Amino acid sequence: MSLGSPVRRRTRAREFALQFLYMLDVRGEEAFEELDAFLDHHTKGGEAKGREDVAQYAREICRGVHENRESIDSWIEAIAENWRLSRMAAVDRNVLRLATWELLHQPEVPYKVVINEAIEIAMRYSTAQSGAFANGILDRTWVLIERGRAESGSTTPTAPSADQVLAVRRRIPLEGGAPSTAPGSPVAAPVPRPRPRPPLA
């Protein structure tokens, strides 16, 4: 797939958004002021249209997650069995935040694309176990979002009740439980270095 294609640009945008959301998680709210500088730095080089598209979508994700974080976190914690966000590795919870925002607020993006991208990014920046866990959480999330839209008429339904989650949980089990940092280690472990990517075209 060409790096210059719109689909490839969205993938890069998600990766940059994850990196910034991780930084925001570790450093706190004041880091949000660095969003534009972060994206300017990481999208240097290559064709101007590609850079602009990547930066624009990454910025949209970061702002969307930041502005809707309470709602997004409510969704994740409602669906993740016995796992609070604070117990998840920082990379994993921010992959879930990113993808949950897309599922809730970007209905024009096919849900399979959102989920598959989240799985790939989780495996690339964290572990294979993280990919399986993200898959289980996001499959349930999508089912419950669609059910909430049908029942409420709202494109962005509120987080589900325990009974609603239980009904879906019986159909879509999580694989292996949530990855987390080891006991006694910091919750925000350093982001692993991903495999090298070619520059933006």
TAWONOR-V961435 format. One record per helix or strand of 3 or more residues. SS is the DSSP state (H for helix, E for strand). FROM is the first residue (numbers start at 1). TO is the last residue. If there is no record, write none. Layout:
BEGIN
<<SS;FROM;TO> <SS;FROM;TO>>
END
This chain:
BEGIN
<<H;6;27> <H;29;42> <H;48;67> <H;69;79> <H;85;87> <H;90;105> <H;111;125> <H;128;152> <H;162;171>>
END
